[in-house]
Amino acid sequence: MGDAVRIEVEHLTDPTAQPLVLTDTDWQGYTITSDMMTMADSFDVELRPSRELLTWFRIPGHKIRIYLDGALRLKGVVESAPITTEEDRLSLRLAGRDYGLFLVDNAAPAVTFNTTTMAQVVEALLRPVQAYITRVELDPAANRYRVTGQKGMAGKKSALYRGITTERSYELRTKAGDKIGQRIEWLAEQIGCATWLGAQGELIIARPDYSQAPLYKPLYVHMDAAGNVIGSNCRLSHSGDIGDRHGLISMIAQGTDSASAVGVDCAEMFDYVADPSESFFRFDAGAVSMTRTLPKTDVLVTQGAVDAKAVRRAARSRMEERAVKSAEITVSLDGHRQDEQTPLWACDTVVDVDFRPRDIAAPYYIRRVVLRGGESGRTTELGAIPSNIWLAVDHDTMGDSAYLSRQRQLWDRYAL
C-alpha cells in the first residue's frame, strides 16, 4: 500500500510543534465512514504501538487529518485512544469524528430568526465553533428566493424561508436544549436541503445533485433464468428493510412561534403523511381508496413550526428518510477506486447501477462511503440510493394527492 494512507496529528498542547506523521508502517487498519444523512463522519485507526505513540496518545483530544492517495478525506478530533492487550500483542486505536461533532454536541446560541437571511442565521449559529467550521456552502438554486427582513406594504415581515408564504408576522428562535446541528438541519429542511460536512471541514447545505454525470462505470449483477449469477463486477445487495417504516407518520408542532398561534393548542398544529408502499397499503381496483395492512403509526414532535406547511414538510422528510433505508443498495468493492481512470469513491456522486435481480438499471446517488484498509488490503462499501428519492421535491407546491402519486411511482419502480 506504500504511503497511500497518510495521517497527520497535531500536538495536543503545543501548537508550534511539528505534527506527528503516520504512514503504512505505523497503522494496521483503518475505517473512515462518510454519511450525508448524519452530521458528523467518523474514523477508527488501529496503530502498531510504540513507546512514542503510547506517550503521544496518553490523553486524547488531538486534531487529526487523514489523507488517501494525497487527497484529504477527513479533518477531525481524536475522541478516544483505547489500548488493549491480547496474549503477547498490544493494540492502540484512535477513534473520533470530524468537526461535525461540534455541531452535534454543542448547545445552540440564542438566535432570533427574523429580519435576516438564512446565511446570516447559520453564521450566528456557527459563531461558537467558527474555529472549526470555517466555511459554509449554501446551494444557490435551493436558496434563491428572497429571504430578507424587509417589511412589505402591509408592514409584515417577509417570509424567511423558501416556500413559507404567510401574511402574518412571526418570529422563530432557538429553544433551550437545542443543538447547533439540530437547528441547522431544521433550517435546511425548510428549503428542502440536506446538511453535511466536506473533507475540508466546510458545512454544505444543498440538495443532492441528481443531474450530474456518473463518475464511475456501471455496477452490475446479471443472472440467468435459473437464478444463477453469470456476471458481476462487485458484491451488491438490496435488503428492502422496512423495520423502521410506518404506514402513517403524524407530526405535532410543539412550542409554535407564530403570532396567530398564541393560545392555540399544539395538537391543532399537526399534519401527517402516509407511506404508499404496498407493505402498508392495498389499493382497490379503482385506485380511489386503500386499506391499511400493517397498521404502524408514529407520532413525532417538532419545535418552532410557523404554520401547517412547515409541519407537513417535517412529516414528509421523516417518511422519506425512512424510505431511503429500504431503497438503499449496498455495494462492496475491492480498493478505493473503480479503476485507475476514476477518482476515489466519494459521497455526493452518481454511479450507474445494473442489478437484474431487482430489475434495476438506473443511475444511483452515493450518499454513504465506508473506506477500510488492513493487512488484507483495501475495500470500500457504498450506500447508494435511487436518484430523486430523497429531498427531490418542493413540498410547498406539491399537494397531498400529487405527492402520494409521485411516491407510489417511486415505490413501484424500486420495489420498496
C-alpha positions, 0 to 999 in steps of 0.5 A: 500500500506504500504511503497511500494512507497518510495521517497527520496529528497535531500536538495536543498542547503545543501548537508550534510543534511539528505534527506527528506523521503516520504512514503504512508502517505505523497503522494496521487498519483503518475505517473512515465512514462518510454519511450525508444523512448524519452530521458528523463522519467518523474514523477508527485507526488501529496503530502498531504501538510504540513507546512514542505513540503510547506517550503521544496518545496518553490523553486524547483530544488531538486534531487529526487529518487523514489523507488517501492517495494525497487527497484529504478525506477527513479533518477531525478530533481524536475522541478516544485512544483505547489500548488493549492487550491480547496474549503477547500483542498490544493494540492502540486505536484512535477513534473520533469524528470530524468537526461535525461533532461540534455541531452535534454536541454543542448547545445552540446560541440564542438566535432570533430568526427574523429580519435576516437571511438564512446565511446570516442565521447559520453564521450566528449559529456557527459563531461558537465553533467558527474555529472549526467550521470555517466555511459554509456552502449554501446551494444557490438554486435551493436558496434563491428566493428572497429571504430578507427582513424587509417589511412589505406594504402591509408592514409584515415581515417577509417570509424567511424561508423558501416556500413559507408564504404567510401574511402574518408576522412571526418570529422563530428562535432557538429553544433551550436544549437545542443543538447547533446541528439540530437547528441547522438541519431544521433550517435546511429542511425548510428549503428542502436541503440536506446538511453535511460536512466536506473533507475540508471541514466546510458545512454544505447545505444543498440538495443532492445533485441528481443531474450530474454525470456518473463518475464511475462505470456501471455496477452490475449483477446479471443472472440467468433464468435459473437464478444463477449469477453469470456476471458481476463486477462487485458484491451488491445487495438490496435488503428492502428493510422496512423495520423502521417504516410506518404506514402513517407518520403524524407530526405535532408542532410543539412550542409554535412561534407564530403570532396567530398561534398564541393560545392555540393548542399544539395538537391543532398544529399537526399534519401527517403523511402516509407511506404508499408502499404496498407493505402498508397499503392495498389499493382497490381496483379503482385506485380511489381508496386503500386499506391499511395492512400493517397498521404502524403509526408514529407520532413525532414532535417538532419545535418552532413550526410557523404554520401547517406547511412547515409541519407537513414538510417535517412529516414528509422528510421523516417518511422519506428518510425512512424510505431511503433505508429500504431503497438503499443498495449496498455495494462492496468493492475491492480498493478505493477506486473503480479503476485507475481512470476514476477518482476515489469513491466519494459521497455526493456522486452518481454511479450507474447501477445494473442489478437484474435481480431487482430489475434495476438499471438506473443511475444511483446517488452515493450518499454513504462511503465506508473506506477500510484498509488492513493487512488484507488490503483495501475495500470500500462499501457504498450506500447508494440510493435511487436518484430523486428519492430523497429531498427531490421535491418542493413540498410547498407546491406539491399537494397531498394527492400529487405527492402520494402519486409521485411516491407510489411511482417511486415505490413501484419502480424500486420495489420498496 
